[in-house]
């Protein structure tokens, strides 16, 4: 059952990373393109430490284009992600990110010819209900859509496209080759992002504001992301894929608990609303999301 331990560890690390990302965006780097570029730069340093120990080969043209496009998309998915967590609670944002599972399912149905089971349809209904629970908030006497949550819905669709492209790549290629070429696609995306009007100036200002404490948080966030990726890989290789996917829902629970504990005991680091209504709304959404992901994973 070592795969279960690593699957849970991966999701705990992703929860930690999300918290650190929000701290960076709200307290240190307040420009979405700048924090995206700087985050990938720190990840790139860790990536360079791994590359000398892995085997790399040039894949066939279709696979190469797919993996480069997947990495390229990741860069621009980060923009609405950082925009959303700049002013919205992370424990409200990240559960909506799980909606990417639905997009992947729909793309597989329409483009890959896969069939949808009754359990898949039930999962879609549960995930949609969870997303709507978080997307609407009360404003006076009426309910309105939260624009930042809607931004995550859109970003998770692009993330799903990236996942499908990576899935196509991994049909014929080993993991470490994807690890290398996906980063190459991200570097292409970073180059394009920096060249867009106004971003270079914001990036220079952001780099000047990076102090030692900021650099340490960036390093911790990217290290958590890298270790989570490797732990998830071990879980996929060692255990049933459907169960590993279902265990992924624990990430939302970890994130929620970490956010509550930080808000309760160190609110100067992270502060979220802890009133009964807010906690109940998030709790219901997480339960619905976990149930939906378990159904998509084939059940436990």
ABEGO torsion letter per residue (X at the ends): XAAAAAAAAAAAAAAAAAAAAAAAAAAABABAAAAAAAAAAAAAAAAAAAAAABBBBBBBAAAAAAAAAAAAAAAAAAAAAAAAAAABBAAAAAAAAAAAAAAAAAAAAAAAGBBBBAAAAAAAAAAAAAAAAAABBBBEABBBBBAAAAAAAAAAAAAAAAAAAAAAAAAABBAAAAAAAAAAAAAAAAAAAAABBGAAAAAAAAAAABBAAAAAAAAAAAAAAAAAAAAAAAAAAABBAAAAAAAAAAAAAAAAAAAAAAAAABAAABBBBABAAAAAAAAAAAAAAAAAAAAAAGEX
